Amino acid sequence: MSFKQISPEELNQNPFVAIGSEWMLIAAEKGGKTNAMTASWGGVGIMWGKPSAFVFIRQTRYTKEFVDAGDHFTLNFFGGNFKKELGYFGRVSGRDEDKIAKTGMNVSTVENVPVFDDATTVLVCRKMFTQKLDEAGFIDRKVLEQNYEIGSSDSMHSIYIAEIEKILVKE
């Protein structure tokens, strides 16, 4: 694993492509174990004067337990590579099997947070805020109807807003 740290201003990744098309892995550690999930919803910017990322995790996802257990998580980007593996991370639960071992991907630890060795960019994030989405908050009801089971609180996501403490890029 060979990464160098850069400042937020040096990051030249298009978030619409990196998140929406290429996807990312949200990874966290709990009790000495790492779990990760594929995500294609989220963003980056400035929140409360800090470089920040926001991601959404459904209530039923095993990775949510890991993100909730600690103060930090990572967003791992692969530059469009490993789509097959990322697809697998999105389909299979870590409750059922070791997805990391099954895909042959390798994870290291940087300051007690998991970092995927094959990632091209990693955002090390410290949680600042989380809240479960509420049906009543949806102004555009079509978005609610297209993405959630109405009346099922388990189908709703929680939003996490996190300060980006480090940006690591592959050397």
N, C-alpha and C positions, 0 to 999 in steps of 0.2 A: 504494500500500500504506500503510495507516494503522492501525498497531497501538499499543496501550499495554501496558506491562508491569504485571502484577498479582502479588500474593503467592499461594502455594498456598491459603491460608485464604480468599481471595476467590473462588476458582474455584467456581462454582455448577453445574457440569455433572454430570449423572448418568452415571457411567462405563458402566453397564449399557446405557444407551441410546446414548451417544456411540460406544462401541466396538462393542457387540454388534449394534445395529440400524442406526445411521447410518454406521458404519465410519470408518476413518481411513486416511490415507496415511502410510506410513513413508518418509521421504525422506533421502537422504544424497548426499554429493558425493565423487567420486573423479577425480583428474586433470583438474579443471576441468569435469567433466560431472556433471549431476544425474540420479539415477534414483529412482523411487518405486514402491511397491506398495501395494495395498489390503490392509488387515488388519482382522479382526474378533475376534481373540484377543489378550488382553492385559489390563492393569489398571494402576491407580495406587494409591499408598499411601505408607507410610513403611518404608524399609529401611535398616538400619544408621544410623538416626537422621537420614536425609535424605529429603526428598520425592522419590519415585521412581516410575518407570514400568517395566513389564516387557512385553516383546513377544516373539513367536515368529516365526522365519523359517525356512522349509524350506531344506534344503541346496542344492537345485537352483535357487533363486530368484536371478536376476541382481542384485537389490537387495542380497542378502546380501554380495556382493563389495564393494559400495559402503559398507555399514554396517561391514564388517570393515576397510576401508581407513583409516578415520579414527577419531577419538575421539568424535565427535558425530553425532547424527542428529536429525531432527525428527519429531514426531507432529502431523499436520495434520488438524484436524476442521472439518467444513463444515456442521454443524447440520442435517443431513438433506438439504441441497441437493447437487447434483452427483452424485446416485446413478448416473446413466447413465455419467458420466465415471469415477467410482470403480469401477464394474463393469468398465469397459474396462481400467483399470489392473490389475485383478485377473485378467483373461483373457489379456492380451497381454504378451509379454516385451519389455523394453527392449533385449534383444540383437537383436531383429528390427526394431524401429522406434522412433522418437522419440515415445513415448506422450504426453509433455507437449505437444509441438507438434501432434500429431494431435488431441488433445482441445481445443486452444485455451486451455488453462489457462496461467497465468503464474506464474513462480517468481522470487523475489528472493533476495538473500542477506543474512542478518543474522549478523554476526560469523562469516563463512565457513561458514554452514550454510544449506541451502535452506529457504525458507519460501514456501508457496503463497499468492499474493496474495488468492485468493478464500476462504481459510480463515477461519473465525470464531474459532478458537482454535488456537494452536500451542504445543506443549511442546518446548522446546529441551533435548535430553537429552545427557548425557555418560556414556559407557559405563563401568560399574564391574565388570561380570561377564558372562561368557558361557559357556555349556556346551551341548553337544549332548545332547539327551534320549537316554536309554538304555532299551531295552525292559525290562531287568531292574528298572528303577525303578517300573514301573507296578503299583500295588497292585490297581487295578480293571482287569482284563484286557479288559473290554468296551470301555473307552475306547481302549485300544491297538488292538484289533481293528477298531473303527469308524473310526479316524482314520489308521491307518498300515498299510503293507504289511509284514506280519510278515517279519523276516529281511532287510529292505532298509534299510540304514543311510541311503541317500539320501532315503528318505521321511520320516525323522525331522526334527523342527525343532531349531533351537538357540534357547535362551532368552537374552535379553539383559535385564539389569537395569541401569538407567541412572538417574543422579541428574537430576532435573528442575532445570536451572539457571535457566531463565526460562519464564514463562508469558506469552504474548502474546495479547491479545484484540483483536478488531476494534473500532475506535473508531466 
